[in-house]
């Protein structure tokens, strides 16, 4: 069975809230089960729509769970291993957390390392878009539908320059280092207020979110290099030493950096 994954960039108008669109398709028979696919924490929320009745299943929070036909996943803190049936397709929108909050006015704290049925989350007003995406002929049409839907939302579609949105941007921009003092100074907020903003909106501390984003940069670096100088990469990403790098990597990936790059 073949596992075919593709990513697509959003339009310029939606880069503030959409990280990317993606699709995954399996070949083979519907009676077959795909190998386990490891979904890594990337610091983003995911709207995932199964395009047929063969929904995937995976381990979330140490529990094997069947996924709904459409689901919204919050920020993950650990890898999620999941499987699909053969001859199945899923379409996804990887959303920046401030995008979800700005679009729907609902924090992601309760979805940290978890997911919810998207139809329940979106409500009856928004669920027709899910069926439209399922009925669309190809990824290009699905992306066009989703872009029209997202841009057609109220003014909340642009999160604006509120404190939390700016805090997320600042954390994501600090690829190799993080200090509360630096972030507090830039935002002119206190540590308690900063911690509360992240906990209430993401279910994570600022430091935890930064660690996930740094891991994402590590993944990109490992995949982009044919020959890897692990010591150089460790320092470039701001880890204390290689033990620190490997420990963080195993926590978020479930495997060592060398195992993933093999």
N, C-alpha and C positions, 0 to 999 in steps of 0.2 A: 504494500500500500504506500502511495506517495502522499506527502504532506506539502502542499503548495501555499506559501505565504507571500503576500505582497503588501507594500505600504505606499500611501499616496499623500502628498503634501496638501494642506488646505489652501484656499485662496488667501491673498494678502489681507482681505477684509476680516478673516477669521483667525489669523495667526495668534491673536491675543488670547483666544480661548481654546483653540483646537491644536493639539500637538501633531496628530496625523490621523488619517483614515487607514484602515487595513482590511484585508480579507484573507480568509484561510479556507482551503478546500482540500478534501481528501478524495483520492481515487479508490477504486475497489468496490466491493459489494457492501450493501447496507448491513449484512450479517457479520462483517468484519469489524474489528476494533483496532483503532490506530495505536501505534506505540505511544507511550506517555510523552507529552509535550510539556516542557518546563517553562512556565510563564514567570518572568522575573520582575521584581519590584522596580518601577520606573518613576515613582513619584507622581503618577497621573491617575485620574479616574478613567474607567472604561465603560462605554455603552456598547454592549455586545448583543447582536441580533442574529439568532439562528434563522436561516432562510428555509428550513424544512422542519419536519417534526422530529428528526433525529438529533435531539439536543445532546450536547456534551455533558460530561460529568467530571468531577475533580475533587481533590482533597483540599478543603479549606478549614483552617483551624483544627487540623487533625481529624476532621470528619469527612467521609465520602459523601458528596452531595450531588444530586442531579440538578443541572442548571435549568432555569426557566427559559422559555423561547426568546425572551428578551430580558437582559439583566443590566443593572448598573453596579459596578464594583468600585469601592472606595480605594483609598491609598493602601497598597499591600505592604506588609513589613517582612514578608518571607516568600519564597518561591511557591507557586501553586502548580502542582502537576495535574494535568487534565488530559482526557482522551475524547476522540470523536469517532463516530461510526463512519464506515466507508461511504463514499459518494454523498458527502455532506458538505455544506458551506455555511460559514458564519461571516458576518460583516461587523466591523467595529469602528467606533469613534473614540480615540484617545483624547481625553479632555483635560486641560489644565484645571486644577482644583478650583481656582478662582473663577474659571469659566462656568463650571457647574453651579457654583454658589450664585454667581451673577445672573445666570440664565433662569434658574428655577427658585432662587431665594431660599434654598435649603442647605444647611451645613452638611459636611461629610463625616462628622465625628462618629456617628452611629454606624457608619459603614467602614470604619477603619479595619482592614484585614477581613472584610466581609463583602457581601453583595445583597441586593434586593431585587425583586421582580420589577422590571422597568415600567411595566404597565401600572403597577401600584404606585410607583414613585412619581411617574409623569402625570397620572390622572387621566380621566376620560377626554379632556380637552386636547391633550397632546398625543394620545396613543394612535390615532390614525396614521401618523408618520411611520410607525413601526411596520404596519401592514403595507404601506406604500413602498417601503424599502424592500420588503420581502417579495413584492410583485414586480419590482423593477428588473429590467433586462440588462444585467451587467453592472460592474462596479462604477463605471462612469455615470450611469443614470442614478445609482444609489447615492453617490457623492453629491450630485446636483440636487437631488431631493433633500438631502440632509443639510446642504449649505443654504438652500432656500428656507428650510425650517428654522435653522439657527439664526439666520439674519432677519427672519420675520418675527422673532421674539421681541417683546417690549424693550425699552431703553436699557434694561438690565443686561442685554447682550454684550454691552461694553462695560466691564467691571469698574472702569474708572480708576482714579488714583487714590482709593481709600487706603488706610494704613495696612490692612491685611494683604491686599493685592500687591502693594509695594514691598511688603515684607517677604512675600513669596518670591518676587522677582529678585530681590537682593540676595536671598538665600541661594537661589539657582545660579546667580552670577558669581558667587564665591566658590569657584571650582576647587581650589586647593586649600582653603582655610575657612574657619568660622569662629567668630567670637560674639557672644551676646553683646558685649560692650560696643563693638563696631556697629552692629545692627541697631541697637538702641539709640546710638548717637545719630545715625543716618535718619532714623524714623522719628527721633525725639519722643520716644515712649520709654516707660520703665520696664524692668525685667518682668515684673508680675503681669503687667498688661500684655506684654509680648507673649508670655507663656499662655495666658488665658486665651488670647486670640487664636493661637495654633491649636490648643486643646479643644476649644469650643467648635472650631471650624473643620479641623482635620482629624482630631483624636490623637494627635502627635505633638511632641515638643518641637520647637524650632531646630534643636540639635538633631533630633531623630530624622526630621525631614531633610536636613542638610546631608546626613549620612547616606540616606537613600539616593539623593541626587548625586553625591560624589561617587557612589557605587555605579550609578548610570553612566557617568563620565568614564569610570574604569572599564565598564563593559564595552563602551564605544572605542576606547583606546586599544583594548585587547583585540577586538575584532578588526581594527583598522591596520594593525601592524603584522607584517609577516615574521619579522624577528623582533623579539621583545626583550629589552633590557629591564628586568623586573625591578632592579634597584632604582634606576632612573625614573621608571613609571611611578614607583612608590613615592618618591620625593616630589615628582611633578604634581601628583594628586593631593599632596599635603598630609600623607600618612606619616606617623612617627617613625615606623620602621616596617620591614617586610612582614614581621609577625602581625602587626596591626592591620596591614593591608590584607593578608590572607584570612585573618580572623573575621574582618568585616565582610570580605567577599564570600566566605563560606556561609555566613549568617544569611545573606541576602540571595545567594545563588544556590546554596545547598551543595556546592562543589568548590574545589580550589580553582584559582585563576588558570593554572596550567591545564587542568582537566577541561575547562571550558574552551580554551584556545586550541586544544588538540584536534 
